[in-house]
Amino acid sequence: MNLLQPDASLRRRQALDRLFVALLVASAASGVVVLLLVLGYVIWRGAPALNPAFFTQRPLPYGEPGGGVAPAILGTLTMLAVASAIGIPIGIGAAVYLSEYGRGSFANVVRFVIDLLAGLPSIVVGVFVWALVVRQLVGNYSGIAGAVALAIIMIPIVTRTVEEILHLVPTTLREASLALGVPRWRTILFVVLPTARAGIITGVVLSLARAGGETAPLLLTALGNQFFSFDLTQPMAALPVQIYNYAVSPYEDWHTKAWGSALVLIGVIGTLSLVTRLAARGRTGR
């Protein structure tokens, strides 16, 4: 009986192991299936809207079929570029501080504020930027206000992601650089950050994906525009706002264009992700 007991215990452990592996595989497959269902439905509903005019023309007045979302595509890319110029350096700088220098109560306060900002509803960010930038600084709805709102959304994502990535850089690399007499700031700039390049790019892409799909902050800041405009001090079109305007309309043609715009937005975010990942892979040689 004593000889058979270990075999029974082993079989029980193996059965539990197979059960949990099966549950994990089922969970992963469920996530993939949900993504494929969403993507497939968007393609099915949005593909009929895709044609050359959709990418080159501006939206037409209410009730008129045709037109496109070219101003919204350009506006989204413009505001994301400005938001990246504002939010990414601040986010990476905050992450470097928290990872390399952040000790004591002030660092704890910064982490708490970053976590609070990350969980803040995006519409609250929109209201804040509307009150500060739209009402006080610029005086009207504008592309720069929309970019500021998107930058605020990006900062906590970049900060927390990059901070965790920097913690994974081996301490021995820092010690070796410092032992050679390299100043700490140069060690961070030329040793730590290049080592964590791939993870930093991933954090940036995540922040771009989050900001690129926001609608509520842009409704309160950029407002939207039916015409081509690169003037950041004036209302500017954006894909999320255009999707909202098309979706709430009573016209079936515009509903189709809303699905097409959603498909284009997914394509824009996917392209940004692919390009940045290929760039990171090329630089790291993997």
Protein Blocks (a to p, Z undefined) as FASTA:
>chain_A
ZZmmmmmmmmmmmmmmmmmmmmmmmmmmmmmmmmmmmmmmmmmmmmmmgcfklmmmccdd
ehiagddfklmmmmmmmmmmmmmmmmmmmmmmmmmmmmmmmgcjklmmmmmmmmmmmmpc
fklmmmmmmmmmmmmmnopacfklmmmmmmmmmmmmmmmmmmmmmmmpcfklmmmmmmno
pafklmmmmmmmmmmmmmmmmmmmmmmmmmmmpmklmmmmnnpacbdcfbfkbccddfkl
mmmmmmmpcbfklmmmmmmmmmmmmmmmmmmmmmmmmmmmmmnoZZ
